[in-house]
Amino acid sequence: MTPEGKVKNQVKKILEAHKVYHFSPPGMGLGRAGIPDIIACFNGRFIGIECKAGKGQLTPLQSRELGRIDLAGGKTFVIRETNINEIVEFIWANS
């Protein structure tokens, strides 16, 4: 499993443990480019989560999509191994 895949799995486990609705859009050229790795909804709030490992950077398309979600009133995260706790903190603050 890739380092980014490990981050994705950790995020999914957190979301499942807190009963947060979520799914991973299909990749590999299916769907719109730049869509976050994980789409979730918690207490009526739309959430887009992009997972990165190490020093991985957002692509311009990923930045655009996260910005569009923010402008629409959703919540976005760029989660790495070092800040995975932000997801738990958001859930606790919005429960």
VMD Tcl script that builds the backbone (N, CA, C; Angstrom):
set m [mol new atoms 285]
animate dup $m
set s [atomselect $m all]
$s set {name element resname resid chain x y z} {
  {N N MET 1 A 0.848 -1.184 0.000}
  {CA C MET 1 A 0.000 0.000 0.000}
  {C C MET 1 A 0.894 1.248 0.000}
  {N N THR 2 A 0.475 2.242 -0.744}
  {CA C THR 2 A 1.255 3.477 -0.828}
  {C C THR 2 A 1.125 4.266 0.474}
  {N N PRO 3 A 2.061 5.171 0.741}
  {CA C PRO 3 A 1.921 6.029 1.925}
  {C C PRO 3 A 0.617 6.834 1.900}
  {N N GLU 4 A 0.228 7.332 0.724}
  {CA C GLU 4 A -1.037 8.066 0.626}
  {C C GLU 4 A -2.218 7.139 0.904}
  {N N GLY 5 A -2.138 5.899 0.435}
  {CA C GLY 5 A -3.191 4.923 0.705}
  {C C GLY 5 A -3.355 4.672 2.197}
  {N N LYS 6 A -2.252 4.674 2.927}
  {CA C LYS 6 A -2.319 4.497 4.382}
  {C C LYS 6 A -3.040 5.663 5.039}
  {N N VAL 7 A -2.774 6.888 4.567}
  {CA C VAL 7 A -3.466 8.064 5.108}
  {C C VAL 7 A -4.962 7.947 4.818}
  {N N LYS 8 A -5.316 7.588 3.597}
  {CA C LYS 8 A -6.728 7.423 3.234}
  {C C LYS 8 A -7.404 6.403 4.145}
  {N N ASN 9 A -6.758 5.275 4.374}
  {CA C ASN 9 A -7.350 4.243 5.239}
  {C C ASN 9 A -7.542 4.743 6.664}
  {N N GLN 10 A -6.577 5.494 7.190}
  {CA C GLN 10 A -6.716 6.042 8.543}
  {C C GLN 10 A -7.901 6.996 8.621}
  {N N VAL 11 A -8.040 7.852 7.612}
  {CA C VAL 11 A -9.163 8.797 7.592}
  {C C VAL 11 A -10.480 8.038 7.529}
  {N N LYS 12 A -10.561 7.040 6.664}
  {CA C LYS 12 A -11.796 6.262 6.543}
  {C C LYS 12 A -12.154 5.569 7.846}
  {N N LYS 13 A -11.164 5.046 8.556}
  {CA C LYS 13 A -11.428 4.396 9.846}
  {C C LYS 13 A -11.996 5.388 10.849}
  {N N ILE 14 A -11.458 6.593 10.870}
  {CA C ILE 14 A -11.972 7.628 11.771}
  {C C ILE 14 A -13.413 7.963 11.417}
  {N N LEU 15 A -13.690 8.162 10.132}
  {CA C LEU 15 A -15.045 8.494 9.701}
  {C C LEU 15 A -16.017 7.365 10.044}
  {N N GLU 16 A -15.616 6.137 9.808}
  {CA C GLU 16 A -16.483 4.994 10.133}
  {C C GLU 16 A -16.724 4.891 11.631}
  {N N ALA 17 A -15.694 5.109 12.431}
  {CA C ALA 17 A -15.836 5.019 13.890}
  {C C ALA 17 A -16.820 6.058 14.426}
  {N N HIS 18 A -16.922 7.193 13.734}
  {CA C HIS 18 A -17.837 8.255 14.163}
  {C C HIS 18 A -19.129 8.273 13.347}
  {N N LYS 19 A -19.340 7.203 12.570}
  {CA C LYS 19 A -20.561 7.031 11.777}
  {C C LYS 19 A -20.806 8.212 10.837}
  {N N VAL 20 A -19.742 8.690 10.215}
  {CA C VAL 20 A -19.829 9.774 9.241}
  {C C VAL 20 A -20.039 9.168 7.860}
  {N N TYR 21 A -21.065 9.632 7.150}
  {CA C TYR 21 A -21.289 9.164 5.781}
  {C C TYR 21 A -20.109 9.603 4.924}
  {N N HIS 22 A -19.576 8.672 4.129}
  {CA C HIS 22 A -18.456 9.019 3.250}
  {C C HIS 22 A -18.327 8.008 2.115}
  {N N PHE 23 A -17.659 8.438 1.052}
  {CA C PHE 23 A -17.320 7.545 -0.047}
  {C C PHE 23 A -16.104 8.111 -0.766}
  {N N SER 24 A -15.470 7.262 -1.537}
  {CA C SER 24 A -14.322 7.666 -2.352}
  {C C SER 24 A -14.735 7.626 -3.809}
  {N N PRO 25 A -14.733 8.781 -4.473}
  {CA C PRO 25 A -15.091 8.795 -5.893}
  {C C PRO 25 A -14.105 7.961 -6.706}
  {N N PRO 26 A -14.576 7.375 -7.797}
  {CA C PRO 26 A -13.655 6.577 -8.622}
  {C C PRO 26 A -12.591 7.467 -9.258}
  {N N GLY 27 A -11.405 6.938 -9.360}
  {CA C GLY 27 A -10.312 7.667 -9.995}
  {C C GLY 27 A -10.036 7.116 -11.375}
  {N N MET 28 A -8.808 7.213 -11.791}
  {CA C MET 28 A -8.328 6.639 -13.050}
  {C C MET 28 A -9.100 7.163 -14.256}
  {N N GLY 29 A -9.308 8.477 -14.314}
  {CA C GLY 29 A -9.943 9.067 -15.479}
  {C C GLY 29 A -11.454 9.055 -15.468}
  {N N LEU 30 A -12.059 8.474 -14.457}
  {CA C LEU 30 A -13.512 8.460 -14.350}
  {C C LEU 30 A -13.936 9.662 -13.513}
  {N N GLY 31 A -14.951 10.360 -13.937}
  {CA C GLY 31 A -15.411 11.512 -13.186}
  {C C GLY 31 A -14.580 12.749 -13.503}
  {N N ARG 32 A -14.775 13.803 -12.730}
  {CA C ARG 32 A -14.106 15.083 -12.951}
  {C C ARG 32 A -12.757 15.110 -12.257}
  {N N ALA 33 A -11.751 15.620 -12.937}
  {CA C ALA 33 A -10.397 15.700 -12.383}
  {C C ALA 33 A -10.357 16.674 -11.201}
  {N N GLY 34 A -9.567 16.313 -10.187}
  {CA C GLY 34 A -9.361 17.179 -9.040}
  {C C GLY 34 A -10.308 16.962 -7.884}
  {N N ILE 35 A -11.286 16.088 -8.049}
  {CA C ILE 35 A -12.243 15.816 -6.970}
  {C C ILE 35 A -11.485 15.230 -5.783}
  {N N PRO 36 A -11.822 15.641 -4.542}
  {CA C PRO 36 A -11.111 15.116 -3.370}
  {C C PRO 36 A -11.183 13.589 -3.265}
  {N N ASP 37 A -10.209 13.040 -2.555}
  {CA C ASP 37 A -10.130 11.588 -2.372}
  {C C ASP 37 A -11.333 11.027 -1.637}
  {N N ILE 38 A -11.845 11.774 -0.673}
  {CA C ILE 38 A -12.966 11.310 0.144}
  {C C ILE 38 A -14.002 12.426 0.211}
  {N N ILE 39 A -15.249 12.067 -0.060}
  {CA C ILE 39 A -16.382 12.971 0.073}
  {C C ILE 39 A -17.175 12.479 1.280}
  {N N ALA 40 A -17.539 13.404 2.160}
  {CA C ALA 40 A -18.261 13.017 3.377}
  {C C ALA 40 A -19.355 14.036 3.671}
  {N N CYS 41 A -20.264 13.640 4.545}
  {CA C CYS 41 A -21.292 14.545 5.045}
  {C C CYS 41 A -21.460 14.264 6.522}
  {N N PHE 42 A -21.364 15.313 7.333}
  {CA C PHE 42 A -21.493 15.164 8.784}
  {C C PHE 42 A -22.369 16.276 9.320}
  {N N ASN 43 A -23.457 15.891 9.977}
  {CA C ASN 43 A -24.422 16.851 10.516}
  {C C ASN 43 A -24.835 17.880 9.475}
  {N N GLY 44 A -25.082 17.416 8.263}
  {CA C GLY 44 A -25.550 18.272 7.192}
  {C C GLY 44 A -24.477 19.090 6.507}
  {N N ARG 45 A -23.229 18.895 6.866}
  {CA C ARG 45 A -22.119 19.671 6.279}
  {C C ARG 45 A -21.374 18.823 5.256}
  {N N PHE 46 A -21.233 19.357 4.062}
  {CA C PHE 46 A -20.493 18.691 3.003}
  {C C PHE 46 A -19.000 18.838 3.282}
  {N N ILE 47 A -18.254 17.736 3.141}
  {CA C ILE 47 A -16.824 17.731 3.446}
  {C C ILE 47 A -16.063 17.088 2.294}
  {N N GLY 48 A -14.997 17.740 1.874}
  {CA C GLY 48 A -14.085 17.181 0.884}
  {C C GLY 48 A -12.727 16.984 1.529}
  {N N ILE 49 A -12.177 15.787 1.425}
  {CA C ILE 49 A -10.903 15.464 2.066}
  {C C ILE 49 A -9.913 14.992 1.013}
  {N N GLU 50 A -8.833 15.717 0.875}
  {CA C GLU 50 A -7.733 15.317 -0.003}
  {C C GLU 50 A -6.639 14.757 0.889}
  {N N CYS 51 A -6.170 13.567 0.588}
  {CA C CYS 51 A -5.134 12.917 1.389}
  {C C CYS 51 A -3.797 12.992 0.660}
  {N N LYS 52 A -2.792 13.373 1.393}
  {CA C LYS 52 A -1.437 13.461 0.858}
  {C C LYS 52 A -0.483 12.798 1.841}
  {N N ALA 53 A 0.606 12.286 1.321}
  {CA C ALA 53 A 1.634 11.681 2.170}
  {C C ALA 53 A 2.901 12.508 2.053}
  {N N GLY 54 A 3.633 12.573 3.148}
  {CA C GLY 54 A 4.904 13.282 3.133}
  {C C GLY 54 A 4.739 14.717 2.693}
  {N N LYS 55 A 5.531 15.101 1.699}
  {CA C LYS 55 A 5.501 16.476 1.202}
  {C C LYS 55 A 4.690 16.613 -0.081}
  {N N GLY 56 A 3.841 15.633 -0.355}
  {CA C GLY 56 A 3.009 15.678 -1.555}
  {C C GLY 56 A 2.215 16.975 -1.626}
  {N N GLN 57 A 2.133 17.539 -2.800}
  {CA C GLN 57 A 1.465 18.822 -3.004}
  {C C GLN 57 A 0.156 18.648 -3.764}
  {N N LEU 58 A -0.770 19.574 -3.548}
  {CA C LEU 58 A -2.009 19.593 -4.310}
  {C C LEU 58 A -1.704 19.970 -5.758}
  {N N THR 59 A -2.429 19.363 -6.671}
  {CA C THR 59 A -2.344 19.791 -8.056}
  {C C THR 59 A -3.214 21.046 -8.209}
  {N N PRO 60 A -3.013 21.806 -9.268}
  {CA C PRO 60 A -3.883 22.967 -9.485}
  {C C PRO 60 A -5.366 22.587 -9.561}
  {N N LEU 61 A -5.679 21.444 -10.158}
  {CA C LEU 61 A -7.079 21.007 -10.226}
  {C C LEU 61 A -7.631 20.666 -8.845}
  {N N GLN 62 A -6.821 20.045 -7.997}
  {CA C GLN 62 A -7.265 19.741 -6.633}
  {C C GLN 62 A -7.498 21.022 -5.850}
  {N N SER 63 A -6.595 21.978 -5.980}
  {CA C SER 63 A -6.769 23.269 -5.297}
  {C C SER 63 A -8.052 23.954 -5.754}
  {N N ARG 64 A -8.310 23.906 -7.062}
  {CA C ARG 64 A -9.527 24.517 -7.602}
  {C C ARG 64 A -10.775 23.873 -7.007}
  {N N GLU 65 A -10.810 22.549 -6.964}
  {CA C GLU 65 A -11.997 21.858 -6.450}
  {C C GLU 65 A -12.204 22.119 -4.962}
  {N N LEU 66 A -11.129 22.096 -4.182}
  {CA C LEU 66 A -11.267 22.385 -2.757}
  {C C LEU 66 A -11.762 23.812 -2.555}
  {N N GLY 67 A -11.260 24.744 -3.347}
  {CA C GLY 67 A -11.721 26.128 -3.263}
  {C C GLY 67 A -13.194 26.275 -3.606}
  {N N ARG 68 A -13.645 25.539 -4.604}
  {CA C ARG 68 A -15.056 25.585 -4.988}
  {C C ARG 68 A -15.954 25.030 -3.879}
  {N N ILE 69 A -15.490 23.994 -3.212}
  {CA C ILE 69 A -16.252 23.437 -2.082}
  {C C ILE 69 A -16.335 24.465 -0.959}
  {N N ASP 70 A -15.202 25.091 -0.641}
  {CA C ASP 70 A -15.194 26.122 0.411}
  {C C ASP 70 A -16.148 27.266 0.063}
  {N N LEU 71 A -16.102 27.750 -1.183}
  {CA C LEU 71 A -16.972 28.856 -1.600}
  {C C LEU 71 A -18.449 28.493 -1.508}
  {N N ALA 72 A -18.756 27.212 -1.676}
  {CA C ALA 72 A -20.142 26.749 -1.604}
  {C C ALA 72 A -20.604 26.499 -0.169}
  {N N GLY 73 A -19.712 26.727 0.799}
  {CA C GLY 73 A -20.086 26.541 2.201}
  {C C GLY 73 A -19.705 25.202 2.786}
  {N N GLY 74 A -19.005 24.376 2.014}
  {CA C GLY 74 A -18.538 23.092 2.535}
  {C C GLY 74 A -17.268 23.267 3.354}
  {N N LYS 75 A -16.776 22.184 3.864}
  {CA C LYS 75 A -15.542 22.165 4.651}
  {C C LYS 75 A -14.548 21.281 3.919}
  {N N THR 76 A -13.309 21.743 3.825}
  {CA C THR 76 A -12.285 20.946 3.153}
  {C C THR 76 A -11.087 20.724 4.060}
  {N N PHE 77 A -10.418 19.631 3.797}
  {CA C PHE 77 A -9.204 19.268 4.522}
  {C C PHE 77 A -8.171 18.743 3.541}
  {N N VAL 78 A -6.916 19.052 3.813}
  {CA C VAL 78 A -5.793 18.363 3.180}
  {C C VAL 78 A -5.129 17.623 4.335}
  {N N ILE 79 A -5.282 16.315 4.357}
  {CA C ILE 79 A -4.837 15.513 5.489}
  {C C ILE 79 A -3.582 14.735 5.130}
  {N N ARG 80 A -2.630 14.809 6.044}
  {CA C ARG 80 A -1.360 14.084 5.950}
  {C C ARG 80 A -1.199 13.256 7.231}
  {N N GLU 81 A -0.124 12.508 7.279}
  {CA C GLU 81 A 0.161 11.720 8.483}
  {C C GLU 81 A 0.254 12.616 9.719}
  {N N THR 82 A 0.691 13.851 9.534}
  {CA C THR 82 A 0.981 14.751 10.653}
  {C C THR 82 A -0.211 15.537 11.170}
  {N N ASN 83 A -1.322 15.573 10.434}
  {CA C ASN 83 A -2.465 16.378 10.901}
  {C C ASN 83 A -3.794 15.631 10.856}
  {N N ILE 84 A -3.719 14.323 10.909}
  {CA C ILE 84 A -4.938 13.513 10.817}
  {C C ILE 84 A -5.911 13.822 11.953}
  {N N ASN 85 A -5.397 14.346 13.055}
  {CA C ASN 85 A -6.244 14.694 14.197}
  {C C ASN 85 A -7.239 15.810 13.869}
  {N N GLU 86 A -7.010 16.567 12.800}
  {CA C GLU 86 A -7.944 17.628 12.426}
  {C C GLU 86 A -9.333 17.080 12.123}
  {N N ILE 87 A -9.403 15.889 11.593}
  {CA C ILE 87 A -10.706 15.274 11.295}
  {C C ILE 87 A -11.455 15.007 12.597}
  {N N VAL 88 A -10.785 14.419 13.570}
  {CA C VAL 88 A -11.422 14.124 14.862}
  {C C VAL 88 A -11.841 15.414 15.548}
  {N N GLU 89 A -10.990 16.422 15.526}
  {CA C GLU 89 A -11.315 17.706 16.155}
  {C C GLU 89 A -12.544 18.341 15.502}
  {N N PHE 90 A -12.646 18.243 14.180}
  {CA C PHE 90 A -13.825 18.774 13.483}
  {C C PHE 90 A -15.083 18.029 13.912}
  {N N ILE 91 A -14.997 16.721 13.976}
  {CA C ILE 91 A -16.163 15.923 14.380}
  {C C ILE 91 A -16.590 16.283 15.794}
  {N N TRP 92 A -15.639 16.354 16.715}
  {CA C TRP 92 A -15.976 16.702 18.097}
  {C C TRP 92 A -16.581 18.093 18.187}
  {N N ALA 93 A -16.032 19.042 17.457}
  {CA C ALA 93 A -16.517 20.425 17.516}
  {C C ALA 93 A -17.897 20.585 16.894}
  {N N ASN 94 A -18.278 19.665 16.016}
  {CA C ASN 94 A -19.550 19.787 15.308}
  {C C ASN 94 A -20.559 18.710 15.684}
  {N N SER 95 A -20.308 18.013 16.780}
  {CA C SER 95 A -21.251 16.962 17.226}
  {C C SER 95 A -22.392 17.565 18.017}
}
mol reanalyze $m
mol bondsrecalc $m
mol representation Tube
mol addrep $m
